[in-house]
Amino acid sequence: GTPGIVNSIKRLFSSDRDTELRHMPDFENYYNKLLLNRFDDKSLEQVLNPVIFEEYLTEKQPLFPRYLDDAFSSVRSTQFVDMNTFMVDDILAKVDRASMAHSLEVRIPFLDHRLVEAVFLLSERDFPKNSIEKPVLKEFAKSIIPKDVLKRQKKGFSAPVTSWRFYKNAHSEILNGRAIDLGILQKDFVLKLIDGKIVNSSGMLWMLFCFEKWLKTWGI
C-alpha cells in the first residue's frame, strides 16, 4: 500500500545525504521553459489583432495562483501545478486522443493513484539537493536498467511535424487563410515567423497552422 511505498522510497536515502531543500525558479520562468515554442504575452500581442488582444487577453486571470498554497514548498507546488495543468490539459489529453484514434489502449503506470499519493506524502527533504533528474525513480531502477540508459540525456517526444506531407504548404495556408482574412492575425508578424526572425518560430507556426485548420473545419 501507500505507506509501504513511502517507506521504501525513504530507505533509499541515507541520513548522511545533503538534506537542504531544493529551490525551483518562479513559476513564470519555469513554465516559459516548459512551454517552449508557445506564445507568450508579448508574442500574442504581436500576432493577434489589437482589439482581440485587448478585449480577451489583457484581463485574463493568472493560471498558476489557483493551484498554489502557502503550505506547499517550492518543489511540491511545482509538482502540484504540473499535475493540474500541463499533464491533464496537454500531454495526457494528446496521448488519449491519439491512442483512441488508432484503437490503442495506453496505460501510464507512473500515474497509479497509490504511487502518486506516496510521492506526495514524501517530505521535500527526501529529495537530494542539486540531484539529477528523477532521483527517486533512478534509485529504484538502477538494479534493473543499464547504467548507460539511466545516465542518458533526456530526450523529448516531439512530433516531426515539419516533415509531414500535409504540413508542406503550411506557410501558404496560413498567409492565405481565414485567420488573416478575418483580421484575427497580423500578417506582418506571421511573415516574421516564416522568415525565422522570431525565436521558436517553428512551434508558433505549427499552432497557427492548427488554428487555421480548425477555422476551416468548422466553417468559421
C-alpha positions as CSV (number, residue, x, y, z in Angstrom):
1,G,0.0,0.0,0.0
2,T,0.9,3.7,0.1
3,P,2.8,3.7,3.5
4,G,4.9,0.8,2.2
5,I,5.9,2.7,-0.9
6,V,6.7,5.8,1.1
7,N,9.0,3.8,3.5
8,S,10.7,2.0,0.6
9,I,11.5,5.4,-1.0
10,K,12.8,6.9,2.2
11,R,15.1,3.9,2.8
12,L,16.9,4.8,-0.4
13,F,18.3,7.9,1.1
14,S,20.7,7.6,4.0
15,S,21.0,10.2,6.7
16,D,24.4,11.4,5.5
17,R,22.9,12.8,2.3
18,D,22.6,16.6,2.0
19,T,19.1,17.4,3.1
20,E,19.0,21.0,2.2
21,L,15.8,21.9,0.3
22,R,15.8,22.2,-3.4
23,H,14.5,25.5,-4.8
24,M,12.8,25.9,-8.1
25,P,12.6,29.1,-10.2
26,D,9.5,31.2,-10.1
27,F,6.5,29.8,-11.9
28,E,6.6,32.2,-14.8
29,N,10.2,31.3,-15.7
30,Y,9.6,27.6,-15.1
31,Y,6.6,27.5,-17.4
32,N,8.2,29.7,-20.1
33,K,10.8,27.0,-20.3
34,L,8.4,24.1,-20.1
35,L,6.1,25.5,-22.7
36,L,8.8,26.2,-25.2
37,N,7.5,27.2,-28.7
38,R,4.3,28.5,-27.3
39,F,3.1,32.1,-27.5
40,D,3.9,34.3,-24.5
41,D,2.1,37.5,-23.8
42,K,4.5,39.6,-25.9
43,S,4.2,37.4,-29.0
44,L,0.4,37.1,-28.6
45,E,0.1,40.8,-28.6
46,Q,2.1,41.0,-31.8
47,V,0.3,38.2,-33.7
48,L,-3.3,39.0,-32.7
49,N,-5.5,41.8,-33.8
50,P,-5.0,44.6,-31.1
51,V,-8.7,44.7,-30.4
52,I,-8.9,41.0,-29.8
53,F,-5.9,41.1,-27.6
54,E,-7.2,44.0,-25.5
55,E,-10.7,42.5,-25.2
56,Y,-9.9,38.9,-24.3
57,L,-6.3,38.7,-23.0
58,T,-5.3,41.7,-21.1
59,E,-7.7,41.0,-18.2
60,K,-7.0,37.3,-18.0
61,Q,-6.7,35.6,-14.6
62,P,-3.3,34.0,-14.0
63,L,-3.5,30.2,-14.2
64,F,-0.9,29.2,-11.6
65,P,-2.0,31.0,-8.4
66,R,-5.2,29.0,-8.1
67,Y,-3.1,25.9,-7.5
68,L,-0.6,27.5,-5.1
69,D,-0.8,27.1,-1.3
70,D,1.3,28.6,1.4
71,A,1.6,25.1,2.9
72,F,3.4,23.9,-0.2
73,S,7.1,24.2,-0.6
74,S,8.6,25.2,-4.0
75,V,9.1,21.7,-5.4
76,R,5.8,20.5,-4.1
77,S,4.0,23.5,-5.5
78,T,5.6,22.9,-8.9
79,Q,4.6,19.3,-8.9
80,F,1.0,20.2,-8.0
81,V,0.8,22.8,-10.7
82,D,2.2,20.4,-13.3
83,M,-0.4,17.7,-12.3
84,N,-3.3,20.1,-12.6
85,T,-2.3,22.0,-15.8
86,F,0.4,20.7,-18.1
87,M,-0.4,17.0,-17.5
88,V,-4.2,17.0,-17.7
89,D,-4.6,19.7,-20.3
90,D,-1.7,18.9,-22.6
91,I,0.3,15.7,-22.6
92,L,-2.3,13.3,-21.2
93,A,-5.1,14.7,-23.4
94,K,-3.0,14.3,-26.5
95,V,-1.9,10.8,-25.7
96,D,-5.5,9.8,-25.0
97,R,-6.8,11.3,-28.3
98,A,-4.0,9.9,-30.4
99,S,-4.2,6.4,-28.9
100,M,-8.0,6.2,-29.2
101,A,-7.9,7.3,-32.8
102,H,-5.7,4.3,-33.6
103,S,-7.6,1.8,-31.3
104,L,-4.7,1.6,-28.8
105,E,-5.1,1.1,-25.1
106,V,-2.4,3.2,-23.4
107,R,-1.6,2.8,-19.8
108,I,0.5,5.1,-17.6
109,P,1.8,3.1,-14.6
110,F,3.6,6.0,-13.0
111,L,0.2,7.6,-12.6
112,D,-1.2,4.8,-10.5
113,H,-3.0,6.7,-7.7
114,R,-1.2,4.8,-5.0
115,L,2.2,5.8,-6.4
116,V,1.1,9.4,-6.8
117,E,-0.2,9.6,-3.3
118,A,3.0,8.1,-2.0
119,V,5.2,10.6,-3.7
120,F,3.0,13.5,-2.4
121,L,3.4,12.2,1.1
122,L,7.2,12.4,0.9
123,S,8.9,15.3,2.6
124,E,10.8,17.6,0.3
125,R,13.9,16.7,2.2
126,D,13.6,13.2,0.8
127,F,14.8,14.6,-2.5
128,P,18.5,15.3,-2.6
129,K,19.6,18.8,-3.3
130,N,21.1,19.5,-6.8
131,S,20.3,16.0,-7.8
132,I,20.0,14.6,-11.3
133,E,16.5,14.5,-12.7
134,K,14.1,11.9,-11.2
135,P,16.5,10.8,-8.4
136,V,14.0,8.6,-6.6
137,L,13.0,6.8,-9.8
138,K,16.6,6.2,-10.8
139,E,17.5,4.9,-7.4
140,F,14.7,2.3,-7.7
141,A,15.6,1.4,-11.3
142,K,19.4,1.2,-11.1
143,S,19.3,-2.6,-10.4
144,I,17.2,-3.4,-13.5
145,I,18.1,-0.7,-16.0
146,P,21.5,-0.4,-17.6
147,K,23.7,2.4,-16.3
148,D,24.1,4.0,-19.8
149,V,20.3,4.2,-20.1
150,L,19.9,5.8,-16.6
151,K,22.6,8.4,-17.4
152,R,21.4,9.1,-20.9
153,Q,20.5,12.7,-21.7
154,K,16.8,13.4,-21.6
155,K,15.0,13.4,-24.9
156,G,11.7,15.0,-25.8
157,F,8.9,13.2,-27.6
158,S,8.1,15.9,-30.1
159,A,6.4,15.0,-33.4
160,P,8.4,15.7,-36.6
161,V,5.6,17.9,-38.0
162,T,7.8,19.8,-40.5
163,S,8.5,16.5,-42.3
164,W,4.8,15.5,-42.6
165,R,3.3,15.7,-46.1
166,F,0.3,17.8,-45.1
167,Y,2.5,20.4,-43.5
168,K,4.4,21.2,-46.7
169,N,2.1,24.0,-47.6
170,A,1.5,25.3,-44.1
171,H,3.1,28.7,-44.6
172,S,0.9,29.5,-47.6
173,E,-2.2,28.1,-45.9
174,I,-1.6,30.5,-43.0
175,L,-0.8,33.5,-45.2
176,N,-3.8,32.9,-47.5
177,G,-6.1,31.6,-44.7
178,R,-9.2,32.8,-43.0
179,A,-7.5,33.9,-39.8
180,I,-5.6,36.7,-41.6
181,D,-8.6,37.3,-43.9
182,L,-10.9,37.8,-40.9
183,G,-8.4,40.1,-39.3
184,I,-7.7,37.8,-36.4
185,L,-3.9,37.6,-37.1
186,Q,-1.5,40.3,-38.0
187,K,0.2,39.3,-41.3
188,D,3.4,41.3,-40.7
189,F,4.2,39.2,-37.6
190,V,3.3,36.0,-39.4
191,L,5.8,36.9,-42.1
192,K,8.5,37.4,-39.4
193,L,7.7,34.0,-38.1
194,I,8.0,32.4,-41.5
195,D,11.3,34.2,-42.1
196,G,12.7,32.8,-38.9
197,K,13.2,36.2,-37.3
198,I,11.5,35.2,-34.1
199,V,12.8,32.8,-31.5
200,N,10.9,29.4,-31.6
201,S,9.0,30.5,-34.7
202,S,8.5,26.9,-35.9
203,G,6.4,26.0,-32.9
204,M,4.3,29.1,-33.2
205,L,3.7,28.5,-36.9
206,W,2.5,25.0,-36.0
207,M,0.0,26.4,-33.6
208,L,-1.2,28.9,-36.2
209,F,-1.5,26.2,-38.8
210,C,-3.7,24.1,-36.4
211,F,-5.8,27.2,-35.7
212,E,-6.2,27.7,-39.4
213,K,-7.3,24.1,-39.9
214,W,-9.8,24.5,-37.0
215,L,-11.3,27.6,-38.6
216,K,-11.7,25.8,-42.0
217,T,-13.1,22.6,-40.4
218,W,-15.8,24.4,-38.5
219,G,-16.6,26.8,-41.2
220,I,-16.0,29.9,-39.2
